[in-house]
Amino acid sequence: MTLDLLPFGQGARIVAVDWAALVQEEARRLRALGLEEGAKVSVAHRGVLGGRDPIAITVGRMVVAVRRAHAAAMQVEAL
């Protein structure tokens, strides 16, 4: 399953990221925020307009807002 499809509040671990699907600068920013393979994450909030963008992701003690397209590039496994 991809991170954008993860149910609200469900814990998961990122198992793979399609870095080639992301712009290099955006990929670097996501890595700096800790969104890479092995990170434990959960969905804290989803946007309410149109495409439900952005998605607020909890990573450790941080909450990070990412675009739905970025979350779709991340494969996760439920914990």
Backbone as CSV, one residue per row, in Angstrom:
resi,resn,N_x,N_y,N_z,CA_x,CA_y,CA_z,C_x,C_y,C_z
1,MET,0.851,-1.164,0.000,0.000,0.000,0.000,0.904,1.236,0.000
2,THR,0.425,2.312,-0.562,1.197,3.556,-0.568,0.747,4.446,0.584
3,LEU,1.610,5.358,0.977,1.355,6.214,2.134,0.102,7.064,1.957
4,ASP,-0.210,7.477,0.744,-1.406,8.302,0.539,-2.699,7.521,0.798
5,LEU,-2.646,6.194,0.783,-3.827,5.352,1.023,-3.909,4.830,2.449
6,LEU,-2.908,5.121,3.256,-2.878,4.647,4.641,-4.054,5.242,5.419
7,PRO,-4.829,4.406,6.129,-5.958,4.929,6.911,-5.490,5.879,8.012
8,PHE,-6.336,6.842,8.319,-6.059,7.822,9.361,-5.738,7.126,10.680
9,GLY,-4.625,7.517,11.312,-4.255,6.974,12.612,-3.534,5.638,12.595
10,GLN,-3.490,4.948,11.470,-2.823,3.639,11.363,-1.310,3.838,11.315
11,GLY,-0.581,3.147,12.164,0.873,3.195,12.132,1.411,2.355,10.992
12,ALA,2.537,2.779,10.435,3.145,2.041,9.321,4.638,2.317,9.286
13,ARG,5.332,1.509,8.507,6.768,1.694,8.274,6.961,1.854,6.773
14,ILE,7.781,2.819,6.385,8.089,3.015,4.968,9.052,1.910,4.552
15,VAL,8.666,1.126,3.530,9.511,0.020,3.082,10.239,0.330,1.777
16,ALA,9.714,1.258,0.988,10.366,1.623,-0.275,9.860,2.997,-0.715
17,VAL,10.751,3.732,-1.361,10.388,5.034,-1.918,10.848,5.068,-3.374
18,ASP,9.963,5.484,-4.254,10.298,5.634,-5.673,10.915,7.018,-5.863
19,TRP,12.198,7.137,-5.529,12.883,8.435,-5.595,12.895,8.991,-7.012
20,ALA,12.889,8.135,-8.017,12.905,8.589,-9.409,11.613,9.313,-9.792
21,ALA,10.529,9.049,-9.062,9.249,9.706,-9.360,9.183,11.113,-8.787
22,LEU,10.164,11.481,-7.969,10.176,12.787,-7.318,11.257,13.685,-7.914
23,VAL,11.009,14.980,-7.880,12.030,15.949,-8.281,13.176,15.837,-7.276
24,GLN,14.422,15.906,-7.751,15.588,15.686,-6.901,15.586,16.577,-5.658
25,GLU,15.244,17.827,-5.807,15.232,18.750,-4.675,14.152,18.367,-3.653
26,GLU,12.991,17.936,-4.146,11.921,17.497,-3.249,12.316,16.216,-2.528
27,ALA,12.962,15.301,-3.222,13.420,14.058,-2.608,14.432,14.348,-1.503
28,ARG,15.308,15.279,-1.738,16.324,15.658,-0.735,15.635,16.231,0.515
29,ARG,14.599,17.061,0.305,13.871,17.658,1.429,13.150,16.574,2.238
30,LEU,12.522,15.616,1.556,11.820,14.540,2.260,12.787,13.686,3.074
31,ARG,13.947,13.412,2.513,14.968,12.648,3.266,15.415,13.425,4.497
32,ALA,15.610,14.737,4.349,16.041,15.575,5.472,14.993,15.584,6.589
33,LEU,13.739,15.421,6.224,12.659,15.388,7.209,12.464,13.995,7.809
34,GLY,13.218,13.009,7.342,13.136,11.664,7.890,12.178,10.744,7.172
35,LEU,11.631,11.173,6.043,10.708,10.326,5.279,11.492,9.476,4.291
36,GLU,12.056,8.389,4.793,12.801,7.458,3.958,12.588,6.052,4.472
37,GLU,13.180,5.073,3.792,12.986,3.676,4.144,13.288,3.437,5.619
38,GLY,12.387,2.689,6.280,12.568,2.339,7.681,11.867,3.276,8.661
39,ALA,11.445,4.447,8.220,10.794,5.412,9.112,9.400,4.930,9.504
40,LYS,9.059,5.119,10.773,7.711,4.809,11.249,6.866,6.063,11.098
41,VAL,5.695,5.918,10.468,4.840,7.059,10.159,3.378,6.737,10.452
42,SER,2.564,7.783,10.485,1.108,7.638,10.529,0.499,8.895,9.925
43,VAL,-0.730,8.792,9.454,-1.429,9.935,8.885,-2.126,10.664,10.020
44,ALA,-1.768,11.944,10.224,-2.357,12.742,11.294,-3.565,13.535,10.808
45,HIS,-3.561,13.929,9.527,-4.641,14.768,9.001,-4.582,14.757,7.479
46,ARG,-5.721,14.920,6.847,-5.796,15.062,5.392,-6.481,16.381,5.076
47,GLY,-6.053,17.020,3.998,-6.701,18.246,3.553,-8.155,17.983,3.209
48,VAL,-8.977,19.023,3.253,-10.410,18.842,3.034,-10.875,19.256,1.639
49,LEU,-10.032,19.933,0.887,-10.444,20.419,-0.421,-10.052,19.470,-1.545
50,GLY,-10.874,19.367,-2.553,-10.588,18.662,-3.800,-9.842,17.356,-3.676
51,GLY,-8.539,17.381,-3.951,-7.720,16.176,-3.956,-7.242,15.740,-2.592
52,ARG,-7.794,16.370,-1.522,-7.424,16.038,-0.141,-5.931,16.230,0.089
53,ASP,-5.424,17.313,-0.458,-4.018,17.705,-0.328,-3.935,18.876,0.633
54,PRO,-2.936,19.026,1.446,-1.832,18.100,1.697,-2.231,17.036,2.723
55,ILE,-1.293,16.135,2.979,-1.479,15.104,3.993,-0.470,15.389,5.100
56,ALA,-0.939,15.453,6.344,-0.049,15.648,7.490,0.391,14.274,7.978
57,ILE,1.693,14.047,7.975,2.281,12.760,8.347,3.064,12.929,9.650
58,THR,2.817,12.042,10.607,3.604,12.037,11.836,4.828,11.158,11.608
59,VAL,6.006,11.734,11.852,7.288,11.019,11.738,8.001,11.247,13.062
60,GLY,8.070,10.221,13.890,8.641,10.413,15.219,7.783,11.399,15.999
61,ARG,8.386,12.492,16.469,7.657,13.512,17.221,7.274,14.705,16.359
62,MET,7.553,14.647,15.058,7.239,15.733,14.125,5.974,15.433,13.339
63,VAL,5.325,16.497,12.901,4.230,16.384,11.939,4.669,17.154,10.702
64,VAL,4.672,16.466,9.564,5.167,17.024,8.306,4.043,16.993,7.281
65,ALA,3.831,18.110,6.585,2.832,18.153,5.518,3.508,17.794,4.199
66,VAL,2.930,16.834,3.484,3.460,16.424,2.180,2.330,16.425,1.157
67,ARG,2.700,16.582,-0.075,1.714,16.490,-1.154,1.308,15.042,-1.337
68,ARG,0.097,14.861,-1.803,-0.418,13.512,-2.048,0.470,12.757,-3.039
69,ALA,0.987,13.442,-4.059,1.867,12.809,-5.059,3.137,12.278,-4.403
70,HIS,3.666,13.000,-3.412,4.869,12.531,-2.706,4.542,11.281,-1.885
71,ALA,3.404,11.311,-1.188,3.001,10.161,-0.381,2.735,8.937,-1.247
72,ALA,2.256,9.161,-2.475,1.976,8.051,-3.387,3.254,7.352,-3.847
73,ALA,4.395,8.010,-3.731,5.676,7.412,-4.129,6.283,6.563,-3.032
74,MET,5.616,6.493,-1.868,6.157,5.755,-0.716,5.323,4.523,-0.418
75,GLN,5.961,3.358,-0.482,5.315,2.089,-0.128,5.457,1.883,1.368
76,VAL,4.350,1.500,2.031,4.388,1.280,3.474,3.804,-0.080,3.826
77,GLU,4.176,-0.566,5.011,3.558,-1.767,5.566,2.968,-1.386,6.919
78,ALA,1.749,-1.833,7.178,1.066,-1.519,8.432,1.776,-2.173,9.597
79,LEU,1.759,-1.508,10.730,2.359,-2.061,11.950,1.279,-2.595,12.864
